[in-house]
Amino acid sequence: MSPTVFRKDGYRFYFFSREESRMHVHVQSQHGEAKFWLEPMIELAQHTGISQREINAALKLIKDNEQEIRIAWNRHFPSGSN
């Protein structure tokens, strides 16, 4: 299961239900995908096929929607981990 947190500007932001417990979000674009850590700070964890321009755009969207992502994470993983 990979619930979508939100979609914006051609990007899908989502979680995987059975993955590591460190807070993070996945981003999918038309060209590839990336994973960003949210803790201890927002940073790129890994990417495949996504351009640097798309990474920068996704990073801005994550920062702009950080609170929404954190709330969605805590709703999806109420115990604080998955």
CYANA upper distance limits for C-alpha pairs under 8 A (distance plus 0.5 A):
  1 MET  CA     16 PHE  CA      6.64
  1 MET  CA     17 SER  CA      5.98
  1 MET  CA     18 ARG  CA      8.36
  2 SER  CA     14 TYR  CA      6.72
  2 SER  CA     15 PHE  CA      5.69
  2 SER  CA     16 PHE  CA      4.91
  2 SER  CA     17 SER  CA      6.30
  3 PRO  CA     14 TYR  CA      6.08
  3 PRO  CA     15 PHE  CA      6.26
  3 PRO  CA     16 PHE  CA      7.55
  3 PRO  CA     17 SER  CA      8.19
  4 THR  CA     12 ARG  CA      7.34
  4 THR  CA     13 PHE  CA      6.34
  4 THR  CA     14 TYR  CA      4.76
  4 THR  CA     15 PHE  CA      7.27
  5 VAL  CA     12 ARG  CA      8.26
  5 VAL  CA     13 PHE  CA      5.98
  5 VAL  CA     14 TYR  CA      5.61
  5 VAL  CA     15 PHE  CA      7.97
  5 VAL  CA     69 ILE  CA      7.10
  5 VAL  CA     72 ALA  CA      7.02
  6 PHE  CA     12 ARG  CA      6.71
  6 PHE  CA     13 PHE  CA      5.99
  6 PHE  CA     14 TYR  CA      7.72
  7 ARG  CA     11 TYR  CA      6.05
  7 ARG  CA     12 ARG  CA      5.02
  7 ARG  CA     13 PHE  CA      6.64
  8 LYS  CA     12 ARG  CA      7.23
 10 GLY  CA     29 SER  CA      6.71
 10 GLY  CA     30 GLN  CA      7.73
 11 TYR  CA     27 VAL  CA      6.94
 11 TYR  CA     28 GLN  CA      6.05
 11 TYR  CA     29 SER  CA      5.35
 11 TYR  CA     30 GLN  CA      8.18
 11 TYR  CA     58 ALA  CA      7.85
 12 ARG  CA     27 VAL  CA      6.02
 12 ARG  CA     28 GLN  CA      5.60
 12 ARG  CA     29 SER  CA      7.18
 13 PHE  CA     25 VAL  CA      7.04
 13 PHE  CA     26 HIS  CA      6.12
 13 PHE  CA     27 VAL  CA      5.12
 13 PHE  CA     28 GLN  CA      7.13
 14 TYR  CA     25 VAL  CA      6.40
 14 TYR  CA     26 HIS  CA      5.74
 14 TYR  CA     27 VAL  CA      6.97
 15 PHE  CA     24 HIS  CA      8.15
 15 PHE  CA     25 VAL  CA      6.13
 15 PHE  CA     26 HIS  CA      6.46
 15 PHE  CA     73 TRP  CA      8.36
 16 PHE  CA     26 HIS  CA      8.46
 17 SER  CA     82 ASN  CA      7.25
 18 ARG  CA     82 ASN  CA      6.68
 19 GLU  CA     82 ASN  CA      7.18
 20 GLU  CA     81 SER  CA      8.29
 20 GLU  CA     82 ASN  CA      7.22
 21 SER  CA     80 GLY  CA      8.03
 21 SER  CA     81 SER  CA      5.08
 21 SER  CA     82 ASN  CA      5.81
 22 ARG  CA     37 TRP  CA      8.02
 22 ARG  CA     39 GLU  CA      7.48
 22 ARG  CA     81 SER  CA      7.86
 23 MET  CA     37 TRP  CA      6.73
 23 MET  CA     38 LEU  CA      5.96
 23 MET  CA     39 GLU  CA      6.41
 23 MET  CA     73 TRP  CA      7.96
 24 HIS  CA     35 LYS  CA      7.46
 24 HIS  CA     36 PHE  CA      5.99
 24 HIS  CA     37 TRP  CA      4.78
 24 HIS  CA     38 LEU  CA      5.49
 24 HIS  CA     39 GLU  CA      7.79
 25 VAL  CA     35 LYS  CA      6.33
 25 VAL  CA     36 PHE  CA      5.97
 25 VAL  CA     37 TRP  CA      7.18
 25 VAL  CA     38 LEU  CA      7.84
 25 VAL  CA     69 ILE  CA      8.22
 26 HIS  CA     33 GLU  CA      7.68
 26 HIS  CA     34 ALA  CA      6.24
 26 HIS  CA     35 LYS  CA      4.88
 26 HIS  CA     36 PHE  CA      6.83
 27 VAL  CA     33 GLU  CA      5.92
 27 VAL  CA     34 ALA  CA      5.69
 27 VAL  CA     35 LYS  CA      6.68
 27 VAL  CA     36 PHE  CA      8.40
 27 VAL  CA     58 ALA  CA      7.65
 28 GLN  CA     32 GLY  CA      6.45
 28 GLN  CA     33 GLU  CA      4.79
 28 GLN  CA     34 ALA  CA      7.09
 29 SER  CA     33 GLU  CA      6.47
 29 SER  CA     50 ILE  CA      7.63
 29 SER  CA     54 GLU  CA      8.21
 31 HIS  CA     49 GLY  CA      6.29
 31 HIS  CA     50 ILE  CA      6.00
 31 HIS  CA     51 SER  CA      8.33
 32 GLY  CA     47 HIS  CA      8.09
 32 GLY  CA     48 THR  CA      6.04
 32 GLY  CA     49 GLY  CA      4.80
 32 GLY  CA     50 ILE  CA      4.94
 33 GLU  CA     47 HIS  CA      6.21
 33 GLU  CA     48 THR  CA      6.00
 33 GLU  CA     49 GLY  CA      7.04
 33 GLU  CA     50 ILE  CA      6.22
 34 ALA  CA     44 LEU  CA      7.96
 34 ALA  CA     45 ALA  CA      7.98
 34 ALA  CA     46 GLN  CA      6.12
 34 ALA  CA     47 HIS  CA      4.50
 34 ALA  CA     48 THR  CA      6.80
 34 ALA  CA     50 ILE  CA      7.54
 34 ALA  CA     55 ILE  CA      8.00
 35 LYS  CA     44 LEU  CA      6.71
 35 LYS  CA     45 ALA  CA      5.85
 35 LYS  CA     46 GLN  CA      5.86
 35 LYS  CA     47 HIS  CA      6.80
 36 PHE  CA     42 ILE  CA      7.10
 36 PHE  CA     43 GLU  CA      5.97
 36 PHE  CA     44 LEU  CA      4.93
 36 PHE  CA     45 ALA  CA      5.55
 36 PHE  CA     46 GLN  CA      7.67
 37 TRP  CA     41 MET  CA      7.35
 37 TRP  CA     42 ILE  CA      5.85
 37 TRP  CA     43 GLU  CA      5.83
 37 TRP  CA     44 LEU  CA      6.75
 37 TRP  CA     45 ALA  CA      6.48
 38 LEU  CA     42 ILE  CA      4.86
 38 LEU  CA     43 GLU  CA      7.33
 42 ILE  CA     63 LYS  CA      8.22
 43 GLU  CA     59 LEU  CA      8.45
 50 ILE  CA     54 GLU  CA      6.66
 50 ILE  CA     55 ILE  CA      7.20
 51 SER  CA     55 ILE  CA      6.70
 52 GLN  CA     56 ASN  CA      6.62
 53 ARG  CA     57 ALA  CA      6.73
 54 GLU  CA     58 ALA  CA      6.48
 55 ILE  CA     59 LEU  CA      6.50
 56 ASN  CA     60 LYS  CA      6.77
 57 ALA  CA     61 LEU  CA      6.85
 58 ALA  CA     62 ILE  CA      6.61
 59 LEU  CA     63 LYS  CA      6.71
 60 LYS  CA     64 ASP  CA      6.55
 61 LEU  CA     65 ASN  CA      6.49
 62 ILE  CA     66 GLU  CA      5.90
 62 ILE  CA     69 ILE  CA      8.20
 65 ASN  CA     69 ILE  CA      6.81
 66 GLU  CA     70 ARG  CA      6.66
 67 GLN  CA     71 ILE  CA      6.64
 68 GLU  CA     72 ALA  CA      6.64
 69 ILE  CA     73 TRP  CA      6.57
 70 ARG  CA     74 ASN  CA      6.73
 71 ILE  CA     75 ARG  CA      6.72
 72 ALA  CA     76 HIS  CA      6.55
 73 TRP  CA     77 PHE  CA      6.33
 73 TRP  CA     78 PRO  CA      8.38
 74 ASN  CA     78 PRO  CA      5.58
 74 ASN  CA     79 SER  CA      8.22
 74 ASN  CA     80 GLY  CA      6.91
 77 PHE  CA     81 SER  CA      6.13
 77 PHE  CA     82 ASN  CA      6.11
